Amino acid sequence: MSENAPIDEHVSRATEQLAPEFAGVVPRAELESIVRTARQDLEGQVVPTALDEMLHRLAHYRLSSRIASASSA
């Protein structure tokens, strides 16, 4: 997803929820990029009422996977 893609309320919410958990481990700009990409990937794939939860889960999974792969490299 483009770095200049619009940030909507779902992206903002997920970013703020995930930031404390990944602070000091994943740079904030990278965290935001991962959340924005997850949001784009979910577009049209889930019902709007489930978007916040699914975005949080997908972004969390991707962030955790990134940490796991970095630590095993």
Summary of the structure (lengths in Angstrom):
residues: 73
radius of gyration: 11.9
end to end distance: 25.2
largest distance: 37.9
contacts: 178
relative contact order: 0.18
helix: 74%
strand: 0%
